[in-house]
Amino acid sequence: MFSYDLFSVGDDLLPSTPINVPIAVSGGEKEENVEEPFLNRSKQLTTINDFFRIRMFNGHHDLQSECQNEVLEFVKQNLKDLVKYLSNK
């Protein structure tokens, strides 16, 4: 699991190098210029589209501090879903 500012890296990668890893992205509803359609672009970075997840939190860019419990639940649920997904492969 890693974090990055979405398209500071993604614009360099799109669309030529999708990777075979599940992706879950999140954003803050109060972040400037970050909306779900923008985050949805990161789906182009993976070849595993059936696991792709997006979640918007009621916060700014510093989601881990502002929405700590919700972010933790999002991460935990995605890890559970990932284990289930991989066990069905």
Backbone bond lengths (Angstrom), bond angles and torsions (degrees), N, CA, C in turn:
res aa  C-N    CA-C-N  psi(-1)  N-CA   C-N-CA  omega(-1)  CA-C   N-CA-C  phi
1 M - - - 1.439 - - 1.528 107.94 -
2 F 1.307 116.06 136.02 1.450 119.37 177.90 1.514 109.45 -147.25
3 S 1.292 114.89 166.47 1.450 121.19 -179.30 1.516 108.80 -124.38
4 Y 1.294 115.91 144.41 1.455 119.93 174.46 1.509 108.69 -153.20
5 D 1.303 116.35 158.33 1.455 119.96 173.20 1.512 106.29 -77.83
6 L 1.286 114.53 111.36 1.456 125.86 -159.52 1.515 116.12 -34.21
7 F 1.268 119.94 -66.09 1.448 118.09 -171.30 1.511 114.28 -104.70
8 S 1.328 117.87 10.23 1.455 117.44 166.79 1.520 107.88 -67.91
9 V 1.328 116.68 -30.29 1.454 122.60 174.02 1.532 109.79 -97.01
10 G 1.316 116.48 -44.52 1.455 121.74 -173.62 1.511 114.70 -60.15
11 D 1.327 118.63 -38.28 1.456 119.93 179.99 1.516 111.54 -62.70
12 D 1.322 116.77 -31.18 1.458 119.51 177.24 1.528 111.42 -73.73
13 L 1.314 117.93 -26.93 1.462 121.94 -176.75 1.520 113.71 -91.01
14 L 1.322 116.98 -34.84 1.460 120.20 -173.92 1.508 111.77 -70.49
15 P 1.287 118.99 146.91 1.453 127.21 -18.00 1.521 112.29 -96.20
16 S 1.307 118.26 14.37 1.455 120.56 -165.61 1.518 115.97 -81.18
17 T 1.323 120.36 -17.80 1.456 119.32 -173.55 1.525 113.59 -133.16
18 P 1.334 119.27 60.93 1.466 118.44 175.89 1.527 109.98 -63.25
19 I 1.318 115.79 145.88 1.455 120.98 -177.52 1.530 109.95 -112.65
20 N 1.294 116.62 156.90 1.460 122.86 -175.87 1.536 110.27 -93.93
21 V 1.327 115.97 60.17 1.462 122.05 176.27 1.518 108.83 -136.09
22 P 1.330 117.24 147.06 1.457 120.19 175.77 1.530 109.69 -69.53
23 I 1.317 116.24 146.39 1.465 120.81 179.99 1.517 109.46 -128.37
24 A 1.317 115.52 132.47 1.462 123.16 170.82 1.521 106.81 -124.72
25 V 1.316 116.84 126.25 1.460 121.06 -178.32 1.517 109.82 -120.38
26 S 1.310 114.90 154.57 1.454 119.74 177.33 1.512 109.19 -141.60
27 G 1.311 114.27 158.86 1.455 120.75 178.36 1.516 109.66 -149.48
28 G 1.303 114.79 166.84 1.455 120.82 178.00 1.513 110.87 -100.35
29 E 1.318 116.22 131.91 1.467 120.51 178.74 1.524 112.17 -61.12
30 K 1.324 116.40 -21.72 1.462 120.52 -179.78 1.521 113.17 -97.62
31 E 1.334 116.73 1.86 1.463 121.08 177.08 1.517 109.19 -73.87
32 E 1.311 115.16 139.04 1.450 120.15 177.41 1.525 109.66 -72.67
33 N 1.309 117.34 133.09 1.468 124.16 175.78 1.525 114.18 64.57
34 V 1.332 117.90 22.03 1.461 120.14 176.40 1.519 108.10 -122.08
35 E 1.314 114.45 107.98 1.462 121.30 177.47 1.517 108.06 -130.74
36 E 1.295 115.94 164.76 1.461 120.31 -175.54 1.530 113.86 -55.62
37 P 1.337 119.73 -42.56 1.470 118.36 177.59 1.535 112.75 -59.53
38 F 1.325 116.82 -36.12 1.465 121.04 176.78 1.523 110.30 -64.61
39 L 1.335 116.74 -47.07 1.465 120.41 179.73 1.524 111.73 -65.19
40 N 1.313 116.32 -30.87 1.462 120.90 -179.55 1.527 112.22 -62.62
41 R 1.327 117.29 -21.97 1.469 120.29 177.11 1.525 112.11 -58.94
42 S 1.323 116.76 -27.84 1.470 118.83 -177.58 1.523 112.03 -67.87
43 K 1.322 117.80 -12.07 1.468 120.79 175.10 1.523 110.46 -60.64
44 Q 1.331 116.55 -25.63 1.459 121.03 178.93 1.531 112.19 -71.09
45 L 1.334 117.07 -12.04 1.461 120.97 -178.63 1.526 113.07 -84.36
46 T 1.338 117.19 -10.02 1.464 120.15 -176.30 1.517 111.27 -124.31
47 T 1.314 115.24 153.74 1.458 120.76 172.71 1.534 110.93 -96.03
48 I 1.333 117.30 -4.87 1.470 122.39 -179.11 1.532 108.36 -102.39
49 N 1.317 115.97 73.42 1.454 120.61 -174.86 1.523 114.07 -72.05
50 D 1.333 117.81 -24.47 1.465 118.90 -178.12 1.525 112.77 -75.09
51 F 1.331 118.44 -6.86 1.465 120.80 175.45 1.525 111.84 -107.17
52 F 1.296 118.98 -6.03 1.459 122.08 -175.61 1.528 111.29 -58.89
53 R 1.345 116.29 131.90 1.479 122.44 -178.88 1.521 110.30 -130.33
54 I 1.345 115.16 144.02 1.476 121.93 172.72 1.516 107.37 -130.30
55 R 1.327 115.18 140.17 1.474 120.70 175.39 1.519 109.06 -143.01
56 M 1.326 115.76 128.16 1.459 121.78 175.30 1.530 107.69 -101.25
57 F 1.331 115.44 133.00 1.458 121.94 179.16 1.515 109.72 -110.62
58 N 1.325 115.82 155.16 1.458 121.42 179.20 1.530 109.48 -81.93
59 G 1.327 115.15 75.66 1.453 119.35 -178.48 1.507 111.25 -164.92
60 H 1.322 114.35 -172.99 1.457 122.45 178.14 1.534 108.55 -97.40
61 H 1.321 117.06 -152.35 1.466 121.82 -177.35 1.531 112.54 -69.53
62 D 1.314 117.64 -29.05 1.465 122.61 -176.77 1.531 110.53 -89.30
63 L 1.318 115.75 62.85 1.464 121.60 -174.07 1.519 113.21 -62.15
64 Q 1.328 116.93 -35.88 1.464 120.27 -176.71 1.524 111.14 -61.25
65 S 1.311 117.85 -30.64 1.466 121.11 178.42 1.517 111.89 -88.34
66 E 1.314 116.27 -44.18 1.461 120.83 -174.54 1.524 113.54 -74.37
67 C 1.303 116.71 -34.91 1.469 121.88 -173.95 1.529 109.80 -128.49
68 Q 1.294 116.28 45.25 1.457 121.96 -169.85 1.528 113.22 -52.29
69 N 1.316 118.06 -51.35 1.468 120.55 -176.39 1.527 111.84 -65.67
70 E 1.338 116.48 -41.90 1.458 119.94 -179.37 1.532 111.51 -66.58
71 V 1.328 116.69 -40.43 1.463 120.54 178.52 1.528 109.90 -64.96
72 L 1.316 116.90 -42.92 1.455 120.56 178.48 1.527 111.07 -60.70
73 E 1.312 117.87 -42.94 1.468 121.13 178.01 1.525 111.26 -64.22
74 F 1.332 117.03 -39.35 1.468 121.80 177.08 1.523 110.49 -60.85
75 V 1.315 116.68 -45.63 1.466 121.45 179.51 1.530 110.32 -65.08
76 K 1.332 116.64 -46.42 1.465 120.12 -179.74 1.521 111.60 -61.17
77 Q 1.330 117.54 -43.70 1.458 120.52 -179.74 1.516 111.39 -65.35
78 N 1.322 116.37 -39.33 1.463 119.39 178.60 1.522 111.58 -66.88
79 L 1.313 117.69 -36.87 1.465 120.40 176.50 1.530 110.87 -65.46
80 K 1.330 116.87 -42.23 1.471 120.28 176.51 1.530 110.59 -61.35
81 D 1.340 115.58 -45.92 1.463 120.00 179.55 1.522 111.29 -63.14
82 L 1.323 116.61 -36.51 1.463 120.83 179.51 1.525 111.07 -65.54
83 V 1.320 117.09 -43.50 1.465 120.65 177.57 1.529 109.94 -60.34
84 K 1.316 116.40 -44.50 1.471 120.78 178.98 1.541 110.19 -63.71
85 Y 1.304 116.23 -44.74 1.462 121.24 179.28 1.529 111.55 -59.23
86 L 1.314 116.11 -47.45 1.467 120.73 -178.64 1.519 112.26 -68.40
87 S 1.319 117.22 -32.47 1.472 119.57 -179.48 1.525 111.06 -72.24
88 N 1.332 117.54 -18.87 1.463 121.42 178.37 1.518 112.35 -91.96
89 K 1.307 118.00 0.64 1.477 122.20 -179.56 1.498 110.82 -83.58
